[in-house]
Amino acid sequence: NVYHDYCYQWYWICSTILGIKKCNFVNIPIYMQMKLVINQVFDTPVLFEEDYPKVEEPAVVERKNQMSRDKTKECNLILEDTYQISYKQIPKEKQSLYTIKVSRYNPQISGRHYSQSFVQKIMDVVNKLDKDTTINLYATTNPQNTLHIARCAFTMANRGNIAHLVIFQQSASQGRHFENMGIKIY
C-alpha cells in the first residue's frame, strides 16, 4: 500500500524490457495513469470492476472566464470525481483562463464509482474545443474513470483538436492545491 510515483521510464522498462504486460493503476498518480494509457505502455491495466460500481447520474458542466476563451488557445479542464475541486485550488497564474469543470462529485454517493455519463460528457467537452488547444488538466478521478477518459478523450493519434495535454498533480497537504508546474503528456 504505497504511492507509486515512479518515472515514466521505469514503467516503460517494466513493460518493454522485462515483458510485464499488466499494471495495477491503483496508487499511481493520475498524470502517470494518463500517460501510460495514452502511450499504450501496458496491454492490460489491472482494475477490478467490482471495486468501481457503475453509477449513472448525469455529469454537470460549468464554465468560467468565457471571455478569455477568444484570447488564448489554452484552457483549464477540471474533472471533479472522487473529491470536490474549488477554483482556488488551481495555480493562481492559471485562474484567469477559460475553465470548464465537469463534475460527477456527489457527497451522498461515497466511494469510487465508474460513470459512463461522466466519461461521455468529458469526451463531448474535449471534442468541442478549438483546434490546437492546450489543456491544463486538474483531476480527482478514480483509476477506472481515468482509464476510460484517457482512452476515449485523449488518445487521438494526432487526429484530435488538442495540441498539448498538461496534467497538474494535486498536493497531499496545504489545502490540496494543485502544483504550479504541470506535467506535459504530449
Secondary structure as a PSIPRED ss2 file (coil, helix, strand):
# PSIPRED VFORMAT (PSIPRED V4.0)

   1 N C   1.000  0.000  0.000
   2 V C   1.000  0.000  0.000
   3 Y C   1.000  0.000  0.000
   4 H C   1.000  0.000  0.000
   5 D C   1.000  0.000  0.000
   6 Y C   1.000  0.000  0.000
   7 C C   1.000  0.000  0.000
   8 Y H   0.000  1.000  0.000
   9 Q H   0.000  1.000  0.000
  10 W H   0.000  1.000  0.000
  11 Y H   0.000  1.000  0.000
  12 W H   0.000  1.000  0.000
  13 I H   0.000  1.000  0.000
  14 C H   0.000  1.000  0.000
  15 S H   0.000  1.000  0.000
  16 T H   0.000  1.000  0.000
  17 I H   0.000  1.000  0.000
  18 L C   1.000  0.000  0.000
  19 G C   1.000  0.000  0.000
  20 I C   1.000  0.000  0.000
  21 K C   1.000  0.000  0.000
  22 K E   0.000  0.000  1.000
  23 C E   0.000  0.000  1.000
  24 N E   0.000  0.000  1.000
  25 F C   1.000  0.000  0.000
  26 V C   1.000  0.000  0.000
  27 N C   1.000  0.000  0.000
  28 I C   1.000  0.000  0.000
  29 P C   1.000  0.000  0.000
  30 I H   0.000  1.000  0.000
  31 Y H   0.000  1.000  0.000
  32 M H   0.000  1.000  0.000
  33 Q H   0.000  1.000  0.000
  34 M H   0.000  1.000  0.000
  35 K H   0.000  1.000  0.000
  36 L H   0.000  1.000  0.000
  37 V H   0.000  1.000  0.000
  38 I H   0.000  1.000  0.000
  39 N C   1.000  0.000  0.000
  40 Q C   1.000  0.000  0.000
  41 V C   1.000  0.000  0.000
  42 F C   1.000  0.000  0.000
  43 D C   1.000  0.000  0.000
  44 T E   0.000  0.000  1.000
  45 P E   0.000  0.000  1.000
  46 V E   0.000  0.000  1.000
  47 L C   1.000  0.000  0.000
  48 F C   1.000  0.000  0.000
  49 E H   0.000  1.000  0.000
  50 E H   0.000  1.000  0.000
  51 D H   0.000  1.000  0.000
  52 Y C   1.000  0.000  0.000
  53 P C   1.000  0.000  0.000
  54 K E   0.000  0.000  1.000
  55 V C   1.000  0.000  0.000
  56 E C   1.000  0.000  0.000
  57 E C   1.000  0.000  0.000
  58 P C   1.000  0.000  0.000
  59 A C   1.000  0.000  0.000
  60 V E   0.000  0.000  1.000
  61 V E   0.000  0.000  1.000
  62 E E   0.000  0.000  1.000
  63 R E   0.000  0.000  1.000
  64 K E   0.000  0.000  1.000
  65 N C   1.000  0.000  0.000
  66 Q H   0.000  1.000  0.000
  67 M H   0.000  1.000  0.000
  68 S H   0.000  1.000  0.000
  69 R H   0.000  1.000  0.000
  70 D H   0.000  1.000  0.000
  71 K H   0.000  1.000  0.000
  72 T C   1.000  0.000  0.000
  73 K C   1.000  0.000  0.000
  74 E E   0.000  0.000  1.000
  75 C E   0.000  0.000  1.000
  76 N E   0.000  0.000  1.000
  77 L E   0.000  0.000  1.000
  78 I E   0.000  0.000  1.000
  79 L E   0.000  0.000  1.000
  80 E E   0.000  0.000  1.000
  81 D C   1.000  0.000  0.000
  82 T C   1.000  0.000  0.000
  83 Y C   1.000  0.000  0.000
  84 Q C   1.000  0.000  0.000
  85 I C   1.000  0.000  0.000
  86 S C   1.000  0.000  0.000
  87 Y H   0.000  1.000  0.000
  88 K H   0.000  1.000  0.000
  89 Q H   0.000  1.000  0.000
  90 I C   1.000  0.000  0.000
  91 P C   1.000  0.000  0.000
  92 K H   0.000  1.000  0.000
  93 E H   0.000  1.000  0.000
  94 K H   0.000  1.000  0.000
  95 Q C   1.000  0.000  0.000
  96 S C   1.000  0.000  0.000
  97 L C   1.000  0.000  0.000
  98 Y C   1.000  0.000  0.000
  99 T E   0.000  0.000  1.000
 100 I E   0.000  0.000  1.000
 101 K E   0.000  0.000  1.000
 102 V E   0.000  0.000  1.000
 103 S E   0.000  0.000  1.000
 104 R C   1.000  0.000  0.000
 105 Y C   1.000  0.000  0.000
 106 N C   1.000  0.000  0.000
 107 P C   1.000  0.000  0.000
 108 Q C   1.000  0.000  0.000
 109 I C   1.000  0.000  0.000
 110 S C   1.000  0.000  0.000
 111 G C   1.000  0.000  0.000
 112 R C   1.000  0.000  0.000
 113 H C   1.000  0.000  0.000
 114 Y E   0.000  0.000  1.000
 115 S C   1.000  0.000  0.000
 116 Q H   0.000  1.000  0.000
 117 S H   0.000  1.000  0.000
 118 F H   0.000  1.000  0.000
 119 V H   0.000  1.000  0.000
 120 Q H   0.000  1.000  0.000
 121 K H   0.000  1.000  0.000
 122 I H   0.000  1.000  0.000
 123 M H   0.000  1.000  0.000
 124 D H   0.000  1.000  0.000
 125 V H   0.000  1.000  0.000
 126 V H   0.000  1.000  0.000
 127 N H   0.000  1.000  0.000
 128 K C   1.000  0.000  0.000
 129 L C   1.000  0.000  0.000
 130 D C   1.000  0.000  0.000
 131 K C   1.000  0.000  0.000
 132 D C   1.000  0.000  0.000
 133 T E   0.000  0.000  1.000
 134 T E   0.000  0.000  1.000
 135 I E   0.000  0.000  1.000
 136 N E   0.000  0.000  1.000
 137 L E   0.000  0.000  1.000
 138 Y E   0.000  0.000  1.000
 139 A E   0.000  0.000  1.000
 140 T C   1.000  0.000  0.000
 141 T C   1.000  0.000  0.000
 142 N C   1.000  0.000  0.000
 143 P H   0.000  1.000  0.000
 144 Q H   0.000  1.000  0.000
 145 N H   0.000  1.000  0.000
 146 T H   0.000  1.000  0.000
 147 L H   0.000  1.000  0.000
 148 H H   0.000  1.000  0.000
 149 I H   0.000  1.000  0.000
 150 A H   0.000  1.000  0.000
 151 R H   0.000  1.000  0.000
 152 C H   0.000  1.000  0.000
 153 A H   0.000  1.000  0.000
 154 F H   0.000  1.000  0.000
 155 T C   1.000  0.000  0.000
 156 M C   1.000  0.000  0.000
 157 A C   1.000  0.000  0.000
 158 N C   1.000  0.000  0.000
 159 R C   1.000  0.000  0.000
 160 G C   1.000  0.000  0.000
 161 N C   1.000  0.000  0.000
 162 I E   0.000  0.000  1.000
 163 A E   0.000  0.000  1.000
 164 H E   0.000  0.000  1.000
 165 L E   0.000  0.000  1.000
 166 V E   0.000  0.000  1.000
 167 I E   0.000  0.000  1.000
 168 F E   0.000  0.000  1.000
 169 Q C   1.000  0.000  0.000
 170 Q E   0.000  0.000  1.000
 171 S C   1.000  0.000  0.000
 172 A C   1.000  0.000  0.000
 173 S C   1.000  0.000  0.000
 174 Q H   0.000  1.000  0.000
 175 G H   0.000  1.000  0.000
 176 R H   0.000  1.000  0.000
 177 H C   1.000  0.000  0.000
 178 F E   0.000  0.000  1.000
 179 E C   1.000  0.000  0.000
 180 N C   1.000  0.000  0.000
 181 M C   1.000  0.000  0.000
 182 G C   1.000  0.000  0.000
 183 I E   0.000  0.000  1.000
 184 K E   0.000  0.000  1.000
 185 I C   1.000  0.000  0.000
 186 Y C   1.000  0.000  0.000
